[in-house]
């Protein structure tokens, strides 16, 4: 475990989180207030700075901009980050930004139009909460994974917190992978993630591989990222599942 010396993280978000997040070490939920002890919560915490852009600015100046034959959406996102990205050591700001991003991406108004009847409003709430906490994970430009928390392993963490069986947990993971997004919404996702300083990438191909995802900076080495991930994931996934609550408990 690699943990830098850092203070407790406290944030108050617009909506209450499920209190069962407190099943995971180092995190306490009291309504809208979330408190994280990095030394207990993270498996690896080597960096307490993140790249963010103001979410309101992203909404006002980027979300409605269309790509062209000369400027693809990824280029629009990269240029926006270069012009408006800020380094911050305020983890609460990162979490608040992430909650704005994922409240936009996993919005209930999309339920009726995407043809996914198995996905409910409650599932979207789970996705918003888990994805918000995942924003504290971090990958460096050289591909080294500097921050890893339990929400890196999405099916494992959601099964512990929300008492999901493997089938439902896997379904949510596939939605997080991109099953929630047609091409129009994939473009929305790329734009929205500029507020978190990069693009959403995954270390896995599908649910059984369970290698998680992170918002990585554009230009990060994916080869090194996958090599680093392969070295630690099995043991840490097992540690997350160890906090699962059984019926007897």
N, C-alpha and C positions, 0 to 999 in steps of 0.2 A: 504494500500500500504506500503510495506516494502522496502526501498531504502537505501543502504549504500552510504556514501559520496564518490563519485568517479569522475574522470575526464571524459571529453568528449572522446568518442572513434572515432578515425579516421583511415581509412584504404584505400589504393589504390589497387584495384584488377586488374587482367590482362584484364578483359573485362568490358565494361560499363554496369551498371544496369539500369533497367527501371526507368525513373524519377518519375513514379507514386508511387514509394515506399514512396515518401515524403507526400503522403496523410495520412500516419500513423503518430501519434504524435512522436516527438523526433527523427525523422530520415530524413536526407537530402541526396539526391543523385545528384552528379554533375559529370556525365560521369562515370569514373572508381573510383571516390572518394566517399566514404560513410562516413557520419558523424552521430554519434548517441549520443544523450544526455540521459544517463541512467535514470535520474530522470523523464523524460517525456516519454521515450520509454517503459520501463519495467513496468509491473504490480507489480512484486516482484523482487527485486534485492538485495540479501543478501550476495552474494559471488562474489568477483572479481578475483578469481583464477580458472583455468581450468587445466585439465590434457591433455597433447598433446604429440604426438611423431612426429618426423620429417617426413614429407610426402615423401620426396625423399628417406629417409631410408626405409620407409614402401614399397615403390615401388621397391627398389633395393633388399631388403632382405626378404620380406614376400609375396608379391603378387604372386610370382611364386612357392612358397613352397606348396607342396601337403600334405593333411592330410593322416594319416596312420591308421591302426587298433589299434595302441597304442596311437596316438596323434590326436584327433579330431581337426577340424579347430578352434573351440572355445578355446581349450587349447593352440593352436599355438598363437592365438590372445592374450590370457591372459598372456602367457609367454613373448610375445614381449612387451606388455605394462609394465610388471614388470621390464624388462631389459632396456627399452628405454623410458618409459614415463617420462615426466617432468612436474612439476607444473609451471604454468605461470600466471602472472597477466596482461599480454599483450593481451588485447582483439583483437587487430589488428592481432596478430599472429594466434589467434584462427580462426578468419574469413578467413584469407589467407589460413590456413590449410584446413578449411572446403571447401573453393572454389576448392582447388585441389582435395579433396575427391569426391565432387559431380560432378565436371567436368569429372572425371573418371567414376563414376557410371552412370550418366545420359548423356552418350556420344552419339552423333548422329549416329555413325557408327553401333550402335545396332538396329537402326530403321528397317533395311531391314531383320533382321534375327529372330525377336521375334514374328512376327505375330500379331502386334498391330497396324493396319492401322489407327486407330482413334487418335494415338499419333503422334504429329508432332514435328519438330525441335524447333518450337516456344514453344511448351509445355515443352520440355526438358529444355529450357532456364528458364522458369518460375520455374520449379522444382529446378534447380541449384541455382537460386537466393534465393528462399524461404528457402531451406534446409541450405544454407550457413548461413543465419541469425538465423536459429533455433539452430545453434551450440553454441550460447551464453546462451541458456537455460541450466539449471543444476539441477541434482538430487544428493543428498548426499547418502552416504552408508546406512544411516538409513532409506532411502526412502523419506525423506523430500525434497520437491521441492523448491530449494533455489532461482532459477532465472526463471522468466516467462515473455516472451515478446509476442507480438501479433502473431508472427509466430508459437507459440505453437498450435494455432487454425488454422490449415492449410487451410481448405476451406474458412473460414471467411476472413483471411488475403489475400489470393489470389483473392477472389472475389472483395475486396476493391481495390487492387492494379491493377489488370489486367482486371477489368470490366467483370468478368466471371459470367455466370448464374450458378444456383445451379447444373445443370447437369454436366457442364464441370468442375466446381470446385470440384464436388464429384468424377469425373473420375480421375482428377489429384491426389486427396487425396488417391484413391485406388491404383494408381500407386506408390505413395510414401509409402503406406503401404506394398507393396511387389508385386503388380500385374505386375510390370516391371521385376521381377526377377523369372527366373526358378531356379532350384536347383544350377546349375553352377554359376549363377550370385548372388544367395544368399550367396554362399561361398565367392565370390568376395566382397560382401558388408561387411561381417563379418571382412574380412582382412582389407579392406579399413578403416573401422571405428576405427581400432586401433589407427590411427593418431589422433583421437578425444578422445582417452582414454577410450573407452568402446564399447558398442554394442547399436544398435538402437532398442529402445523399444517403444511400443505404449500403450496408456491408453485406447484405444477403439478397438472395434471389427470390425467396418465398418464405412462408411461415416456418417450415421445418428447419430451415437453416438458422433462423433467429439470431442474426448478427446486428440488428439494430440500425438506427439512423441518427444523423446529426446534421445540423446546419453547418456546412463547411465553407471556408472562403473559396472564392473562385481562384483557380490555380493550384489548389492543394494537391499534393501527390496522392492519387488514389491507389497506386501500387503499394506505397509505404503504409498507407492507411489500412489496407487489407492485411498486410503482413503483421502489423501491430495488433490489429483486432484478433487475428487467429491465435495469437499467443496467450491471450487472457480470457477469452469469452467463456469457455466451458466452465471454468472454476467459479467465475462470478455469476453466471446464470444459476448455477447450483445454489449459491449463497442467497440469491433472491428468492428462489423457490422454497428455501428453508423457512421462510417466514409465512408460508401459506397456513391459513387457519383451517383446521379440519373440523368435521361435524362434532367430534368428541369434545373439542375445545369450546 
